[in-house]
Amino acid sequence: MRQLELDPIPAEKLDGFHATLPRVAEMIEECLDWVDVEPVDTRAKRRRFSNGMWAIVGSTAGSDWLVLWDEVEPGHPVIRFIGETASL
């Protein structure tokens, strides 16, 4: 069974989105669901960096949002970053 984890900063951001930007939180939660299933949904593995990090880009509320994740050990994906792409 997979065990999804969020680093502290992305976890805080997602909590804040639930309170202030619920549509964004819902879209991010959907992306996290793609990572958390076995096998991983292909939408979660469309973009990969040479360092092994995966990128998911989702759109809502007129903005694009980025979720970066990796899986250092099998079955244990970790969300490393959540943010608006314009803020990069």
Secondary structure, DSSP 4 states (H G I P E B T S, - for coil): ----EE-HHHHHHHHHHHHH-HHHHHHHHHHHHHHHSSSPPGGGGSEE-TTS-EEEEEEETTEEEEEEEEEEETTEEEEEEEEEGGG-
